């Protein structure tokens, strides 16, 4: 029983020691490291990407059709469509 408690304490201590420098590197005012800020940049990027794609609807329709034919879903589908739309 004592050995398991010592082992658990050692594991938690090592995890805390590894996480402490990363936690100190972040500053409260740094908006680039906050999860909400990263969501916003991702949303903005997706919105920009979709607006560019909508300008060329026939090509977008063809890329979507190809993605459906290949049976792609989720991230694989997005990456495929992105690569397809970048091709000239």
C-alpha positions as CSV (number, residue, x, y, z in Angstrom):
1,X,0.0,0.0,0.0
2,X,2.8,2.4,0.9
3,X,4.7,1.5,-2.3
4,X,1.8,2.3,-4.5
5,X,1.2,5.7,-2.8
6,X,4.9,6.5,-3.2
7,X,4.8,5.5,-6.8
8,X,1.6,7.6,-7.4
9,X,3.2,10.6,-5.7
10,X,6.3,10.2,-7.9
11,X,4.1,10.1,-11.1
12,X,2.2,13.2,-10.1
13,X,5.4,15.0,-9.2
14,X,6.9,14.2,-12.5
15,X,3.8,15.3,-14.4
16,X,3.6,18.5,-12.4
17,X,7.3,19.2,-13.0
18,X,6.9,18.7,-16.7
19,X,3.8,20.9,-16.9
20,X,5.1,23.8,-14.7
21,X,7.5,25.4,-17.3
22,X,4.8,25.3,-19.9
23,X,2.3,27.0,-17.6
24,X,4.8,29.7,-16.7
25,X,5.5,30.4,-20.4
26,X,1.9,31.5,-21.0
27,X,1.0,35.0,-19.9
28,X,-2.6,36.0,-19.2
29,X,-2.5,38.8,-21.7
30,X,-1.2,36.7,-24.5
31,X,-4.2,36.1,-26.7
32,X,-2.4,33.8,-29.2
33,X,-2.1,31.0,-26.6
34,X,-5.7,31.1,-25.3
35,X,-8.0,28.3,-26.7
36,X,-10.7,30.8,-27.5
37,X,-8.4,32.9,-29.6
38,X,-7.2,29.8,-31.5
39,X,-10.9,28.9,-32.2
40,X,-11.5,32.4,-33.7
41,X,-8.5,32.2,-36.0
42,X,-9.6,28.8,-37.1
43,X,-13.1,30.1,-37.8
44,X,-11.7,33.1,-39.6
45,X,-9.5,30.8,-41.8
46,X,-12.4,28.5,-42.6
47,X,-14.6,31.5,-43.5
48,X,-11.9,33.0,-45.7
49,X,-11.4,29.6,-47.4
50,X,-15.1,29.1,-48.0
51,X,-15.6,32.6,-49.4
52,X,-12.8,31.9,-51.9
53,X,-14.3,28.6,-52.8
54,X,-17.8,30.1,-53.3
55,X,-16.3,32.5,-55.9
56,X,-15.6,29.4,-58.1
57,X,-18.8,27.3,-57.5
58,X,-18.4,25.0,-60.5
59,X,-14.9,23.9,-59.4
60,X,-16.2,23.5,-55.8
61,X,-19.0,21.3,-57.0
62,X,-16.6,19.1,-59.0
63,X,-14.3,18.8,-56.0
64,X,-17.2,17.8,-53.7
65,X,-18.4,15.3,-56.2
66,X,-14.9,13.8,-56.4
67,X,-14.7,13.6,-52.6
68,X,-18.1,11.8,-52.5
69,X,-16.9,9.3,-55.1
70,X,-13.9,8.5,-53.0
71,X,-16.0,8.2,-49.9
72,X,-14.1,10.7,-47.9
73,X,-15.5,12.2,-44.7
74,X,-14.4,14.6,-42.0
75,X,-10.9,16.1,-42.1
76,X,-10.0,13.9,-45.0
77,X,-12.8,15.4,-47.1
78,X,-11.8,19.0,-46.2
79,X,-8.1,18.4,-47.0
80,X,-9.1,16.8,-50.3
81,X,-11.4,19.6,-51.3
82,X,-8.7,22.2,-50.2
83,X,-6.1,20.5,-52.4
84,X,-8.5,20.2,-55.3
85,X,-9.5,23.9,-55.1
86,X,-5.8,25.0,-55.0
87,X,-5.0,23.1,-58.3
88,X,-5.4,25.2,-61.4
